[in-house]
Amino acid sequence: MNWLSRLLGRKRPAQPLTADLLREIRLSFETSAADEEHFPSTIDPRIVHVKLILETMGDLNGRRVIDVGCGKGRFARILHERNPGARIVALDLAEAMLRAVPAGISPVAGSMTALPFPDGCFDGAYATESLEHAVDIELAVGEICRVVKPGGPVIIIDKNAAHWGRLQTPAWERWFGRKELERLLRRHCRKVRSQYISYWEDVEPDGLFLAWIARR
Ligand SMILES: C[S@@+](CC[C@H](N)C(=O)[O-])C[C@H]1O[C@@H](n2cnc3c(N)ncnc32)[C@H](O)[C@@H]1O
C-alpha cells in the first residue's frame, strides 16, 4: 500500500454508527464465524497478547471480568483455564461467534457501544482486535471503562493507525493512533500507558500491534 492510500485510509471520514450499519457488521461476523481459519476458536497461550492480558488482569479467582468483542472466546478460554474461580463474561455482537465460547464462560450478545451492565460491575475488562470494529470508538471506550470498578485494569489490543493499509479491512474498520487512544482512555482512567507488541517475546515489534493498558 503506498503513502497516498495510507493517508486516504487514515483520513477515512468517521461514519455514524446507525442501526443499519450495526446490523451489517453483525451479519458480517455471523457469517465469518464459520471461517475457522481466519476466526479461530483457540490461540497459542504463549503469545505476548495472552501473556499481557493474564499479567495485567492478575489473580482473577473470585473476580468478574469481561472480554469485549470476544469472538469465539479464544482469550477467555485461557483466562478461564488459568483462573477457574473467575467469573468471565464474553460479550460479542454476533451470536454465531458466541456459540463457540467454551462452557464455564458466560456468553452475552450485545454491542460494546451499549454494554448491558451497570457501572463498575467488573473487576477488569479487555478487548482484542474488536474496538477497531466499534465505529463509534469514543462511545465504546466510554462503555468499556464505565463497567470497570475504580482501580480495575482495562487492556485494549488493536492495530496501529500508522500502519493503516497493511491489511485488507471492511469499510467500517478503523485503527487508532497510539496517542489518540491514550487520550480517549485518559478521559475515564487514572493511569494509561501503551506499548508496541509482537506475537513472540523474542521478535521485535514491527509497530502493527499496540497494547493500551489503563487503570480505571
Ligand atoms: C476480529 S474479531 C476478534 C475476536 C476476539 N476478540 C479475538 O481476538 O479472537 C472481532 C469481533 O468483534 C465483534 N464485534 C464487532 N463489533 C462489535 C460491537 N459493536 N460490539 C461487540 N462486539 C463487536 C465481532 O462480532 C467479532 O467477533
The ligand as a Tripos MOL2 file, in Angstrom:
@<TRIPOS>MOLECULE
LIG
   27    29     1     0     0
SMALL
NO_CHARGES

@<TRIPOS>ATOM
      1 C1        -11.5840   -9.7950   14.7250 C.3       1 LIG1
      2 S1        -12.8040  -10.4440   15.7940 S.3       1 LIG1
      3 C2        -11.8460  -10.5810   17.3020 C.3       1 LIG1
      4 C3        -12.4890  -11.5540   18.2540 C.3       1 LIG1
      5 C4        -11.7260  -11.8340   19.5460 C.3       1 LIG1
      6 N1        -11.5460  -10.6560   20.3630 N.3       1 LIG1
      7 C5        -10.4140  -12.4840   19.2630 C.2       1 LIG1
      8 O1         -9.3700  -11.8310   19.3570 O.co2     1 LIG1
      9 O2        -10.4320  -13.6610   18.9300 O.co2     1 LIG1
     10 C6        -13.8080   -9.0250   16.1260 C.3       1 LIG1
     11 C7        -15.0400   -9.3590   16.9540 C.3       1 LIG1
     12 O3        -15.6560   -8.1400   17.3720 O.3       1 LIG1
     13 C8        -17.0500   -8.3340   17.3360 C.3       1 LIG1
     14 N2        -17.7080   -7.0240   17.2560 N.ar      1 LIG1
     15 C9        -17.7370   -6.1700   16.2140 C.ar      1 LIG1
     16 N3        -18.4340   -5.0740   16.5290 N.ar      1 LIG1
     17 C10       -18.8580   -5.2380   17.8090 C.ar      1 LIG1
     18 C11       -19.6360   -4.4470   18.7070 C.ar      1 LIG1
     19 N4        -20.1180   -3.2560   18.3550 N.pl3     1 LIG1
     20 N5        -19.8710   -4.9400   19.9340 N.ar      1 LIG1
     21 C12       -19.4090   -6.1580   20.3080 C.ar      1 LIG1
     22 N6        -18.6720   -6.9410   19.5070 N.ar      1 LIG1
     23 C13       -18.4000   -6.4930   18.2680 C.ar      1 LIG1
     24 C14       -17.2830   -9.2080   16.1150 C.3       1 LIG1
     25 O4        -18.5250   -9.8500   16.1200 O.3       1 LIG1
     26 C15       -16.0900  -10.1450   16.1930 C.3       1 LIG1
     27 O5        -16.4020  -11.3260   16.8800 O.3       1 LIG1
@<TRIPOS>BOND
     1     1     2 1
     2     2     3 1
     3     2    10 1
     4     3     4 1
     5     4     5 1
     6     5     6 1
     7     5     7 1
     8     7     8 2
     9     7     9 1
    10    10    11 1
    11    11    12 1
    12    11    26 1
    13    12    13 1
    14    13    14 1
    15    13    24 1
    16    14    15 ar
    17    14    23 ar
    18    15    16 ar
    19    16    17 ar
    20    17    18 ar
    21    17    23 ar
    22    18    19 1
    23    18    20 ar
    24    20    21 ar
    25    21    22 ar
    26    22    23 ar
    27    24    25 1
    28    24    26 1
    29    26    27 1
@<TRIPOS>SUBSTRUCTURE
     1 LIG1         1 GROUP 0 **** ****
